Amino acid sequence: MEFSDTTSKFNDPKCSESGMSLAEFSAPDFLVPGDLVAIIATARFVTQEDLNEAKSCLERWGFRLILGQSIGVKHHQLAGSDTARAQDLQWALDHPEVKAIWCARGGYGTIRILDRVNFEGFKQYPKWVIGYSDVTALHARIQKLGWASLHAQMPLALGEKTSETSRTIEQALKGINYIIEWPIQVTQIYEDDGPQGSDQSINKLREQGAKSTNDQTVKTRPGEVIAPVIGGNLSLIYSLQGSEEAPDTRGKILFIEDLDEYLYHIDRMIYSLKRSGMFKGLAGLIVGGMSDMKDHEIPFGYDPYQIIWAAVAEESYPVVFDAPMGHLTDNRALPLGRLCTLKVTPTEAKIQVHGKTQ
């Protein structure tokens, strides 16, 4: 699938339907051999041994490593007290030589320390913040400051992931253009009164290009756009509503993923985002892994595909599922706040990640 010269109106970084600027956020300097990367733990605890694969990768990529004091510390589930973890994050943000902060592990805890940290040092010495899942809260704060960051695998379990997982981290940090591509999967959307009133929604989807075969629907709304990508973990985005870090999604490609949630929780969060207007005025929607979802003995009756599809059925922007990002074995790096080209067809999807030159 080639990227065409004709894309949506969101191509123009100067304007959108809402009149807001679609320009990408400022990017920290891309890394070169010899640059210093700090690994710290903002959430759950990790051991030195948990970092072995990450240490090997950084060495192969030509980067130097410095560890924060939160590594190897355990305070209940967390990597030290809130005060200690905040101090470690502050140290990394303020460090004049650190070019990237790689958060060691997710779980829970990053949101507890956001208000304990001053970002003046980061503004003076901007650097890439790397992580996903619980680190979505930190990404959101960085983007509110107008800076890009990197949604990517953390050091924990890096050795259990695909080679593309680590390769795309290196490419993103070095400013190398790369493409994330995957086939469109076919699964069923039931034509009944779904969680968002799906009789009308399903018909709308089909009018917009969703193909039905043997009572199955290819879940994609085709299109091609260029816009900044924002987002991350659905639960964290939901929890940030009403806060300083609540994302402004207008004119952006929104990316969401999640893990280990009850289906009705997914429905509640999607409803909340829809009611708050987060699905209005998007340039596109990318759904990554919705992994290990749970249900009750009496089934909820709708899967994440159905829930999310119905919520955006009346919109017109490209929508795609099953992107290889999130709590998956194949967890590709996706820069947040940077312009990306998203192309969706009924059979495949591609994200062109733009590096130093476009």
C-alpha positions, 0 to 999 in steps of 0.5 A: 500500500503506497501513501498517496499525494491526496490526503484529508484537510488535516494535512494542512498544519495551519488550519482545521475545521475547528480553526485550531492549529494542527502543527506538531509539538516541539521535538526534543533533539534526536539522539546520537551515539554517546548520548545519555539515557536515564532509566527511572521507575515512576510506578511499580518497582523493578530490579536491576535484572529486569533491565538487562535487555534494555541495557543491552539495547542501549549499548547496541544503539550507542547510548550511555546509561545512567540509573535513577535511585528508584531502580531496585527500591520497593515500597509495597507495589511501588518503586519507593515512596511518592516523594522518592519517585518524584525526586528521581523523576525531578533529577532526570528532568533537570539533568542537563546531559540526559537526552531521554528518560526511559520509564522502567515499568508501568502498573500504577503510580505515575499520576500520584507524583505529577503534581510533585514535579517541577518541569522548568528543568525539562523546558531548559533541557528537553528530552524524550520521555519513553513508556506506555500504559501508566506513563500515559499520565506523564506523556499527557503532561509533557504534551500540555507543555508543547513537547513530543514524547514516545509511546513505547515498550518499557525496559520490563519484559523488553526481551519478551517482545518482538524485534520490531518492538526494540527496533522502532524505539531506536528508529524513533529516538534517532529520528529515522523514518519508519512505517508501522503496517498491519492487516485489517482483521475481520470479526463480527458486529451484531446488528441489534440495539448495541451499546450506542444504538447500533442499528443506525450506527452499523448502517452508517458504517457501511455507508462509509465503507465498512464491508459486510461479508457473511454477516461479518464486518471489516472494521475500518473506515478508510482514509488518509490523514497527516496529523499529530498523534496523541493518546495512550492508555484508555483508562489513563485518558479517562482518569485525566478528564477534568485535570490540567492534563486532559488532552485536547483531541481536536485535529489530532489522531487519537490512539487508545489501548488498554489491558485487563478491564471488564467490558462494561468498564470499557463501555463506560470509559468510551461513553465518557470520552464521547460525552466529553467531546473527545471523539469530535473533530479528530483527524483519525482514531487508532485502536491498539491492543485491547488485551485480556478483557474480562466479563461477568458470568452474565455476559456484557454482550459487546466487545471493545470493537463494537463499543468503540465503533458505535461511539464514532459511527457518526463521524467521518475520519479514518478509524482502524483497530488492531494496531501493533501497539499496547500490551502486546508481544509486538509493541511498536514505538509511536511518537506522540505529538509528532506528525504521522501519516495514517492510511487505512484501506479495507484490507490494511493500515499503515502509519508513516512515522516521520523522523528528522526530515519529512 
